[in-house]
C-alpha cells in the first residue's frame, strides 16, 4: 500500500460517522469518484468504437469484392441446407419480373 491510501484509510477510520456532515462528505466523494471513472471509461469506449468503425469502413470499401467472393460459397452451402430456399442467388434471377409487376 502506498502512503496516500494508508492516510486515507486512517482518516476514514478516525472520522466521526455519527456526524451527518461526515456521511455527506464521504457519500459525495464516492459519487464524484464513480462519475469520474465512468466518464474516463466512456471516453475510452468512444475512442475504441470510433477507430473500429473507421477500420471497418475502410475494409468495406477496399476489400468488399474479395470478402464477398470469399464468403459466397459458405452462404450457398448454408442456403442449400435450409428447406424451401433456392440453392444460390442465380436461381432467383427469374423473380425480377415478378417484382416489377407488383
Backbone as CSV, one residue per row, in Angstrom:
resi,resn,N_x,N_y,N_z,CA_x,CA_y,CA_z,C_x,C_y,C_z
1,UNK,0.833,-1.182,0.000,0.000,0.000,0.000,0.875,1.241,0.000
2,UNK,0.446,2.211,-0.725,1.218,3.446,-0.720,0.785,4.338,0.460
3,UNK,1.498,5.397,0.637,1.293,6.274,1.795,-0.060,6.990,1.710
4,UNK,-0.455,7.379,0.494,-1.716,8.100,0.347,-2.899,7.232,0.760
5,UNK,-2.913,5.976,0.329,-4.042,5.115,0.680,-4.046,4.805,2.183
6,UNK,-2.861,4.677,2.787,-2.803,4.425,4.225,-3.347,5.625,5.012
7,UNK,-2.995,6.822,4.558,-3.500,8.019,5.245,-5.003,8.171,5.029
8,UNK,-5.494,7.838,3.839,-6.932,7.920,3.575,-7.698,6.941,4.445
9,UNK,-7.164,5.737,4.602,-7.815,4.753,5.464,-7.812,5.222,6.921
10,UNK,-6.739,5.864,7.351,-6.659,6.350,8.727,-7.676,7.466,8.958
11,UNK,-7.826,8.361,7.995,-8.811,9.444,8.108,-10.217,8.861,8.146
12,UNK,-10.494,7.883,7.297,-11.822,7.275,7.280,-12.093,6.512,8.566
13,UNK,-11.077,5.891,9.132,-11.240,5.128,10.368,-11.482,6.053,11.571
14,UNK,-10.806,7.171,11.573,-10.914,8.085,12.702,-12.091,9.056,12.589
15,UNK,-12.766,9.061,11.450,-13.862,10.016,11.251,-15.044,9.675,12.143
16,UNK,-15.728,10.708,12.582,-16.918,10.547,13.416,-18.115,10.288,12.497
17,UNK,-18.547,9.036,12.417,-19.631,8.680,11.499,-21.013,9.048,12.046
18,UNK,-21.083,9.534,13.278,-22.362,9.996,13.807,-22.698,11.394,13.302
19,UNK,-21.697,12.094,12.821,-21.893,13.454,12.313,-22.437,13.376,10.877
20,UNK,-23.581,14.008,10.589,-24.141,13.951,9.230,-23.231,14.579,8.184
21,UNK,-22.444,15.569,8.559,-21.540,16.192,7.592,-20.502,15.198,7.089
22,UNK,-20.015,14.336,7.973,-19.027,13.337,7.572,-19.630,12.354,6.576
23,UNK,-20.842,11.924,6.843,-21.514,10.987,5.936,-21.738,11.638,4.576
24,UNK,-22.164,12.893,4.581,-22.404,13.598,3.313,-21.098,13.737,2.536
25,UNK,-20.015,14.081,3.213,-18.727,14.239,2.527,-18.264,12.922,1.930
26,UNK,-18.370,11.814,2.689,-17.938,10.521,2.173,-18.800,10.064,1.000
27,UNK,-20.110,10.261,1.105,-21.008,9.852,0.024,-20.754,10.691,-1.228
28,UNK,-20.622,11.994,-1.069,-20.377,12.859,-2.231,-19.029,12.559,-2.882
29,UNK,-18.014,12.298,-2.080,-16.715,11.981,-2.683,-16.775,10.656,-3.433
30,UNK,-17.546,9.696,-2.920,-17.721,8.428,-3.627,-18.463,8.611,-4.933
31,UNK,-19.487,9.458,-4.922,-20.245,9.722,-6.151,-19.371,10.409,-7.189
32,UNK,-18.604,11.393,-6.753,-17.705,12.099,-7.676,-16.666,11.139,-8.255
33,UNK,-16.131,10.252,-7.430,-15.135,9.290,-7.911,-15.739,8.336,-8.941
34,UNK,-16.962,7.860,-8.682,-17.622,6.958,-9.634,-17.947,7.671,-10.943
35,UNK,-18.401,8.899,-10.861,-18.691,9.652,-12.088,-17.425,9.908,-12.891
36,UNK,-16.341,10.213,-12.217,-15.078,10.449,-12.918,-14.626,9.185,-13.631
37,UNK,-14.691,8.062,-12.940,-14.309,6.798,-13.567,-15.211,6.476,-14.747
38,UNK,-16.497,6.733,-14.612,-17.444,6.478,-15.690,-17.132,7.334,-16.912
39,UNK,-16.832,8.608,-16.709,-16.506,9.475,-17.838,-15.214,9.042,-18.521
40,UNK,-14.250,8.587,-17.756,-12.997,8.091,-18.355,-13.271,6.857,-19.192
41,UNK,-14.079,5.941,-18.650,-14.389,4.716,-19.398,-15.213,5.001,-20.641
42,UNK,-16.158,5.944,-20.552,-16.964,6.295,-21.724,-16.089,6.900,-22.810
43,UNK,-15.137,7.746,-22.440,-14.244,8.354,-23.431,-13.386,7.287,-24.112
44,UNK,-12.876,6.334,-23.332,-12.068,5.255,-23.913,-12.909,4.383,-24.838
45,UNK,-14.121,4.056,-24.404,-15.002,3.226,-25.220,-15.390,3.943,-26.509
46,UNK,-15.648,5.241,-26.426,-15.994,6.005,-27.628,-14.828,6.022,-28.608
47,UNK,-13.616,6.239,-28.113,-12.448,6.264,-28.981,-12.230,4.895,-29.620
48,UNK,-12.392,3.836,-28.845,-12.231,2.480,-29.362,-13.256,2.187,-30.450
49,UNK,-14.531,2.541,-30.226,-15.562,2.261,-31.225,-15.387,3.134,-32.463
50,UNK,-14.913,4.358,-32.304,-14.682,5.222,-33.454,-13.572,4.665,-34.340
51,UNK,-12.489,4.224,-33.743,-11.383,3.644,-34.512,-11.843,2.372,-35.215
52,UNK,-12.594,1.515,-34.519,-13.084,0.285,-35.140,-14.035,0.577,-36.290
53,UNK,-14.891,1.583,-36.134,-15.802,1.943,-37.219,-15.032,2.397,-38.453
54,UNK,-14.015,3.232,-38.263,-13.237,3.701,-39.403,-12.484,2.561,-40.087
55,UNK,-11.946,1.637,-39.312,-11.243,0.490,-39.900,-12.218,-0.384,-40.684
56,UNK,-13.394,-0.633,-40.134,-14.386,-1.432,-40.849,-14.858,-0.735,-42.117
57,UNK,-14.997,0.563,-42.073,-15.401,1.309,-43.260,-14.344,1.220,-44.363
58,UNK,-13.090,1.350,-43.982,-12.002,1.243,-44.962,-11.966,-0.153,-45.566
59,UNK,-12.090,-1.184,-44.739,-12.085,-2.551,-45.247,-13.268,-2.818,-46.158
60,UNK,-14.403,-2.224,-45.847,-15.581,-2.437,-46.688,-15.356,-1.874,-48.081
61,UNK,-14.793,-0.689,-48.173,-14.599,-0.089,-49.489,-13.430,-0.699,-50.250
62,UNK,-12.408,-1.136,-49.554,-11.239,-1.681,-50.243,-11.377,-3.156,-50.598
63,UNK,-12.000,-3.936,-49.722,-11.995,-5.383,-49.903,-13.390,-5.983,-49.996
64,UNK,-14.397,-5.213,-50.399,-15.762,-5.724,-50.422,-15.904,-6.875,-51.404
65,UNK,-15.352,-6.725,-52.612,-15.472,-7.767,-53.630,-14.740,-9.032,-53.184
66,UNK,-13.578,-8.872,-52.607,-12.794,-10.027,-52.149,-13.524,-10.781,-51.031
67,UNK,-14.080,-10.050,-50.089,-14.788,-10.688,-48.972,-16.052,-11.378,-49.470
68,UNK,-16.748,-10.760,-50.420,-17.954,-11.379,-50.959,-17.629,-12.685,-51.663
69,UNK,-16.589,-12.680,-52.471,-16.204,-13.907,-53.168,-15.711,-14.968,-52.199
70,UNK,-15.133,-14.548,-51.098,-14.641,-15.489,-50.099,-15.788,-16.143,-49.324
71,UNK,-16.834,-15.373,-49.025,-17.928,-15.886,-48.209,-19.080,-16.482,-49.006
72,UNK,-19.174,-16.215,-50.308,-20.300,-16.685,-51.119,-20.458,-18.201,-51.124
73,UNK,-19.393,-19.004,-51.255,-19.589,-20.471,-51.204,-20.173,-20.948,-49.879
74,UNK,-19.786,-20.321,-48.788,-20.329,-20.729,-47.485,-21.806,-20.367,-47.378
75,UNK,-22.197,-19.195,-47.871,-23.605,-18.815,-47.852,-24.434,-19.735,-48.736
76,UNK,-23.900,-20.097,-49.916,-24.626,-21.008,-50.796,-24.788,-22.373,-50.145
77,UNK,-23.765,-22.858,-49.456,-23.853,-24.147,-48.786,-24.894,-24.117,-47.669
78,UNK,-24.928,-23.030,-46.921,-25.897,-22.911,-45.827,-27.320,-22.827,-46.382
79,UNK,-27.531,-22.084,-47.470,-28.872,-21.969,-48.033,-29.338,-23.285,-48.641
80,UNK,-28.421,-24.134,-49.103,-28.824,-25.448,-49.610,-29.302,-26.347,-48.478
81,UNK,-28.811,-26.136,-47.271,-29.230,-26.945,-46.128,-30.599,-26.544,-45.598
82,UNK,-31.013,-25.304,-45.849,-32.303,-24.824,-45.359,-33.410,-25.260,-46.312
83,UNK,-34.512,-25.784,-45.809,-35.601,-26.206,-46.697,-36.362,-25.001,-47.257
84,UNK,-36.755,-25.118,-48.501,-37.575,-24.082,-49.109,-36.816,-22.871,-49.600
85,UNK,-35.512,-22.932,-49.675,-34.732,-21.811,-50.190,-33.991,-22.265,-51.442
86,UNK,-33.789,-21.376,-52.388,-33.058,-21.752,-53.596,-31.591,-22.036,-53.276
87,UNK,-30.918,-22.884,-54.075,-29.539,-23.240,-53.767,-28.556,-22.087,-53.871
88,UNK,-28.785,-21.130,-54.729,-27.902,-19.959,-54.785,-28.660,-18.781,-55.376
89,UNK,-27.998,-17.656,-55.425,-28.654,-16.418,-55.854,-28.980,-16.429,-57.342
90,UNK,-28.294,-17.238,-58.143,-28.553,-17.250,-59.581,-29.925,-17.844,-59.890
91,UNK,-30.478,-18.666,-59.005,-31.802,-19.227,-59.219,-32.906,-18.201,-59.026
92,UNK,-32.611,-17.094,-58.429,-33.611,-16.070,-58.177,-33.687,-15.044,-59.303
93,UNK,-32.950,-15.264,-60.394,-32.976,-14.280,-61.475,-34.331,-14.206,-62.154
94,UNK,-35.124,-15.285,-62.133,-36.444,-15.273,-62.743,-37.442,-14.473,-61.945
95,UNK,-37.137,-14.094,-60.741,-38.066,-13.369,-59.907,-38.025,-11.865,-60.147
96,UNK,-37.120,-11.381,-60.953,-37.026,-9.948,-61.164,-38.252,-9.411,-61.900
97,UNK,-38.837,-10.195,-62.784,-40.063,-9.776,-63.477,-41.242,-9.717,-62.537
98,UNK,-41.273,-10.587,-61.539,-42.354,-10.596,-60.568,-42.346,-9.319,-59.717
99,UNK,-41.152,-8.863,-59.365,-41.049,-7.652,-58.561,-41.508,-6.439,-59.349
100,UNK,-41.270,-6.417,-60.655,-41.692,-5.261,-61.439,-43.211,-5.258,-61.644
101,UNK,-43.859,-6.444,-61.601,-45.294,-6.494,-61.766,-46.030,-6.050,-60.500
102,UNK,-45.374,-6.144,-59.368,-46.017,-5.764,-58.109,-45.983,-4.301,-57.995
